[in-house]
């Protein structure tokens, strides 16, 4: 993860470095630091993408975000480790 930015309308723009070996990125976000409750997953297809905007977030809440890549090969799916966790507080701009 390289950047988290609040957007107008309780949205969050998430940016990361490109990984050309990936088939898809998975972004997980939650209001819980351990991702045990309220965790949501967003899939971003394609290795060339480097950003995603997530909407319908709750104003005033702190969200924790992490990302990983995965690749399908010979009928198996391989996942990377999760990135380090970053946090952001949602403000109404």
C-alpha positions as CSV (number, residue, x, y, z in Angstrom):
1,X,0.0,0.0,0.0
2,X,1.4,3.4,-0.9
3,X,-1.4,5.9,-0.2
4,X,-4.8,6.1,1.4
5,X,-6.8,9.3,0.7
6,X,-10.2,10.5,1.9
7,X,-12.6,11.4,-0.9
8,X,-15.8,13.5,-0.8
9,X,-18.9,11.5,0.0
10,X,-17.4,9.0,2.6
11,X,-15.2,7.4,0.0
12,X,-11.6,6.2,0.3
13,X,-9.1,5.9,-2.5
14,X,-6.5,3.1,-2.0
15,X,-3.3,3.1,-4.0
16,X,-0.6,0.4,-4.3
17,X,2.5,-0.5,-6.3
18,X,1.9,-2.5,-9.4
19,X,2.8,-6.2,-9.4
20,X,3.0,-7.6,-12.9
21,X,3.0,-11.2,-11.8
22,X,-0.5,-10.9,-10.2
23,X,-3.7,-12.0,-11.8
24,X,-5.8,-10.1,-9.2
25,X,-5.5,-8.0,-6.1
26,X,-7.5,-8.5,-3.0
27,X,-8.1,-5.6,-0.6
28,X,-9.5,-6.2,2.8
29,X,-10.8,-3.4,5.0
30,X,-12.4,-3.3,8.5
31,X,-13.1,-1.2,11.5
32,X,-11.4,-3.9,13.6
33,X,-7.6,-4.0,13.8
34,X,-7.6,-7.9,13.6
35,X,-10.1,-8.0,10.7
36,X,-12.3,-10.3,12.8
37,X,-15.5,-8.3,12.6
38,X,-17.0,-6.2,9.8
39,X,-14.2,-7.2,7.4
40,X,-15.0,-6.7,3.8
41,X,-13.1,-7.9,0.7
42,X,-12.8,-6.1,-2.6
43,X,-11.3,-7.8,-5.7
44,X,-9.5,-5.8,-8.3
45,X,-8.8,-7.8,-11.5
46,X,-5.7,-7.2,-13.6
47,X,-2.1,-6.7,-12.8
48,X,-1.9,-3.2,-14.3
49,X,-4.4,-1.5,-11.9
50,X,-2.9,0.5,-9.0
51,X,-5.9,2.1,-7.3
52,X,-9.4,1.4,-6.2
53,X,-12.1,3.7,-4.6
54,X,-14.2,2.2,-1.9
55,X,-17.5,3.9,-1.0
56,X,-20.3,3.7,1.6
57,X,-17.9,4.0,4.5
58,X,-19.1,5.4,7.9
59,X,-18.1,8.9,8.8
60,X,-15.9,9.3,11.8
61,X,-14.8,5.6,11.8
62,X,-11.2,4.4,11.5
63,X,-10.7,1.8,8.9
64,X,-7.8,-0.6,8.6
65,X,-6.7,-1.7,5.2
66,X,-4.4,-4.4,3.8
67,X,-3.8,-5.9,0.3
68,X,-2.5,-9.1,-1.3
69,X,-2.1,-10.5,-4.8
70,X,-2.9,-13.9,-6.1
71,X,-2.1,-15.8,-9.2
72,X,-3.8,-18.9,-10.8
73,X,-1.4,-21.4,-12.3
74,X,-2.0,-25.1,-13.4
75,X,-5.3,-25.3,-11.6
76,X,-4.0,-23.9,-8.3
77,X,-4.3,-20.5,-6.7
78,X,-1.3,-18.9,-5.0
79,X,-1.7,-16.0,-2.5
80,X,0.9,-13.6,-1.3
81,X,1.1,-12.6,2.3
82,X,-1.0,-9.7,3.4
83,X,0.7,-6.3,3.2
84,X,1.3,-4.3,6.4
85,X,-1.9,-2.7,7.7
86,X,-2.5,1.0,7.2
87,X,-5.3,3.0,8.8
88,X,-7.3,6.0,7.9
89,X,-10.1,7.9,9.6
90,X,-13.1,8.8,7.3
91,X,-13.9,12.5,7.4
92,X,-16.7,14.2,5.5
93,X,-15.0,16.6,3.2
